[in-house]
Amino acid sequence: MVAALARFSRKTLASVPSSLRPLLSRGFPLSSSSETAAAHPAASPPPPASSPATSGDRVRWDYRGQRQIIPLGQWVPKIAVDAFVAPNAVLAGQVTIYDAASVWYGSVLRGDLNKITLGFSSNVQERCVLHAAWSSPTGLPAETSVDRYVTIGGYCLLRSCTIEPECIIGQHSVLMEGSLVETNSILEAGSVLPPGRRIPTGELWAGNPARFVRKLTHEETLEIPKLAVAINDLMQSHFSEFLPYSTAYLEVEKLKKAFNIPL
């Protein structure tokens, strides 16, 4: 049956003018490969199928499907209007970001087990991970709470801890379950705060495990909120790059090209 159809197709194609044969056989070659090559010696092989990322009828994704805001069940991250969340940061579940706060590039706030809160004008810098456990072995609140004017340096890990207002957490620090950093305190870079450990008000701690170093001076405590405000001012320039009006330069470039104005 197949052979009969093939012979019939070749006879039909032979009776069609040569100018119409490419139209009939496009996409459905009716002759063998040798006959097609003889009939169309100048024809080039069909182009390879384009990948989904480059084909004309598909969308080119910049982040390969990465999602910035991830709802989990009934929990949806809440972000204030003037808060900055970097485009490659990830917020999932019970996460609340208050006004003027900032979550910088590559950070992950995973509130799938408990709440994560980032207070007013606080900042979580690059590559930080904030998580929360179901419960704390110390009996203290298991949620991760960061109050106002807190600066968290890059590459920190915070899990079910509480940070009161106006504190500095140095980069590469680890705060374990149930740990508490009281107001106007500083944890030096690379420190580890064990579960249930408390840093009293106005003290500088450092080490692994973290230990008391000295009392902070009055001038040092005044500088803590100033650092958070300075990072907030720096955040504004990054924040403006991801607002709709920041793409106005593209329209300007289109007009320059339309009127042959040198860019």
DALINCOR-V204436 format. One record per residue. N is the residue number from 0. PHI is phi in degrees with one decimal (* if undefined). D_LAST is the distance of its C-alpha to the last C-alpha in Angstrom with 2 decimals. Layout:
<<N:PHI:D_LAST> <N:PHI:D_LAST>>
//
This chain:
<<0:*:65.49> <1:-65.6:62.11> <2:-63.9:63.26> <3:-64.3:64.48> <4:-63.8:61.17> <5:-64.2:59.33> <6:-64.0:61.74> <7:-64.3:61.32> <8:-65.8:57.53> <9:-66.6:57.67> <10:-64.5:60.10> <11:-64.4:57.91> <12:-66.9:54.83> <13:-67.4:56.91> <14:-82.4:57.88> <15:-89.2:54.29> <16:-55.3:52.53> <17:-62.2:50.30> <18:-70.2:47.20> <19:-100.0:47.64> <20:-61.9:48.58> <21:-60.7:45.08> <22:-69.8:44.58> <23:-73.7:47.86> <24:-94.1:47.46> <25:-68.7:43.81> <26:82.4:43.89> <27:-135.3:47.76> <28:-61.4:49.04> <29:-94.8:52.55> <30:-116.0:53.65> <31:-69.9:53.93> <32:-64.8:51.17> <33:-68.1:52.89> <34:-67.3:53.27> <35:-64.7:49.65> <36:-65.4:48.49> <37:-69.9:50.88> <38:-71.6:49.82> <39:-130.6:46.08> <40:-65.3:45.78> <41:-89.7:42.05> <42:-72.4:41.16> <43:-91.2:39.09> <44:-63.0:40.07> <45:-62.7:38.59> <46:-67.0:35.41> <47:-64.3:36.11> <48:-64.3:35.86> <49:-74.9:32.58> <50:-71.5:32.87> <51:-58.9:32.67> <52:-79.0:29.42> <53:-118.4:27.62> <54:-69.2:29.49> <55:-69.7:27.85> <56:-96.5:30.40> <57:-124.3:30.22> <58:-90.3:28.00> <59:-87.6:26.24> <60:-93.4:27.48> <61:-74.6:25.64> <62:-108.9:28.86> <63:52.3:31.32> <64:85.8:33.30> <65:-66.3:33.50> <66:-110.1:34.49> <67:-80.8:33.83> <68:-112.3:36.70> <69:-120.9:39.89> <70:-73.0:42.87> <71:-125.8:46.24> <72:64.1:49.00> <73:-87.8:49.37> <74:-98.4:47.23> <75:-125.5:43.61> <76:-58.3:41.46> <77:-114.0:40.92> <78:-126.7:37.80> <79:-65.1:37.37> <80:-62.7:34.45> <81:-98.8:33.03> <82:-87.0:33.86> <83:-109.4:31.24> <84:-122.9:31.89> <85:-59.4:29.47> <86:-64.1:28.31> <87:-106.5:30.38> <88:-84.3:33.41> <89:-126.1:36.42> <90:-120.2:38.80> <91:-132.4:41.90> <92:78.1:44.97> <93:-82.1:46.48> <94:-121.1:43.58> <95:-126.9:42.94> <96:-114.2:40.00> <97:-87.5:40.58> <98:-57.8:38.36> <99:62.8:35.86> <100:-83.0:36.76> <101:-144.2:34.32> <102:-118.6:34.64> <103:-89.9:32.26> <104:-62.4:30.88> <105:82.5:33.45> <106:-81.0:36.39> <107:-129.9:39.06> <108:-115.9:41.34> <109:-108.2:44.04> <110:-101.0:46.42> <111:-86.3:48.41> <112:-105.4:51.79> <113:-156.5:51.54> <114:-79.4:49.35> <115:-129.2:46.45> <116:-126.9:45.43> <117:-119.7:42.66> <118:-78.6:43.38> <119:-58.4:41.52> <120:58.1:38.84> <121:-92.5:39.85> <122:-140.9:37.52> <123:-114.4:37.91> <124:-84.5:35.66> <125:-60.8:34.40> <126:61.9:36.69> <127:-88.5:39.60> <128:-127.7:42.20> <129:-116.1:44.24> <130:-137.8:47.16> <131:-146.1:50.49> <132:-91.8:53.88> <133:-60.7:56.44> <134:-149.3:58.75> <135:-102.5:59.19> <136:-65.9:62.19> <137:-88.3:62.73> <138:85.5:63.18> <139:-79.6:60.17> <140:-54.3:57.42> <141:-87.3:55.61> <142:-75.7:52.31> <143:-98.9:49.44> <144:-123.1:48.86> <145:-117.3:46.30> <146:-81.3:46.82> <147:-77.7:44.58> <148:54.2:42.74> <149:-109.0:43.20> <150:-112.1:40.90> <151:-111.4:41.23> <152:-66.7:39.75> <153:-64.9:38.05> <154:64.3:40.16> <155:-91.9:43.06> <156:-124.9:45.54> <157:-121.4:47.28> <158:-137.1:50.04> <159:51.0:52.25> <160:-120.3:52.06> <161:-126.3:51.88> <162:-120.9:49.78> <163:-79.6:50.72> <164:-60.4:48.48> <165:59.0:46.79> <166:-131.8:47.03> <167:-126.2:44.99> <168:-110.5:45.21> <169:-66.0:44.07> <170:-64.1:41.94> <171:64.0:43.78> <172:-92.8:46.68> <173:-128.2:48.89> <174:-117.1:50.77> <175:-89.4:53.49> <176:-60.5:55.39> <177:77.2:57.02> <178:-75.0:55.61> <179:-138.0:55.03> <180:-115.5:52.95> <181:-82.5:54.20> <182:-56.4:52.43> <183:57.5:50.96> <184:-123.8:51.32> <185:-132.4:49.24> <186:-110.4:49.43> <187:-65.0:48.28> <188:-61.9:45.83> <189:75.1:47.47> <190:-89.5:50.44> <191:-126.6:52.38> <192:-100.3:54.18> <193:-65.9:57.06> <194:-59.0:58.19> <195:77.5:59.83> <196:-78.6:59.00> <197:-121.0:58.30> <198:-100.9:56.45> <199:-66.1:58.15> <200:-60.9:56.40> <201:73.0:54.98> <202:-122.9:55.38> <203:-108.9:53.35> <204:-121.0:54.08> <205:-160.3:53.01> <206:108.3:54.14> <207:-133.8:55.11> <208:-72.2:57.02> <209:-65.5:55.72> <210:-134.4:58.24> <211:-65.2:58.58> <212:-108.9:57.22> <213:-168.2:57.60> <214:-82.0:57.22> <215:-80.4:53.92> <216:-78.4:53.96> <217:-62.7:53.22> <218:-66.1:50.00> <219:-66.7:48.82> <220:-66.0:49.51> <221:-71.6:47.47> <222:-78.2:44.44> <223:-62.5:44.46> <224:-67.6:43.02> <225:-64.3:40.59> <226:-64.4:39.05> <227:-63.2:38.62> <228:-67.4:37.01> <229:-64.0:34.59> <230:-67.7:33.52> <231:-64.0:33.23> <232:-65.2:30.83> <233:-65.9:28.74> <234:-62.5:28.93> <235:-60.8:27.15> <236:-68.1:23.75> <237:-72.9:24.29> <238:-61.3:25.76> <239:-67.7:22.82> <240:-70.9:20.56> <241:-112.2:22.91> <242:-90.1:23.34> <243:-58.2:22.09> <244:-71.9:20.09> <245:-73.7:18.06> <246:-91.1:16.18> <247:-63.1:14.79> <248:-62.9:11.28> <249:-65.4:11.51> <250:-67.1:12.39> <251:-63.4:9.57> <252:-65.2:7.11> <253:-63.2:9.87> <254:-65.0:10.10> <255:-63.4:6.70> <256:-67.4:7.76> <257:-64.6:11.20> <258:-101.7:10.78> <259:55.6:8.77> <260:-93.7:6.27> <261:-58.8:3.79> <262:-78.0:0.00>>
//
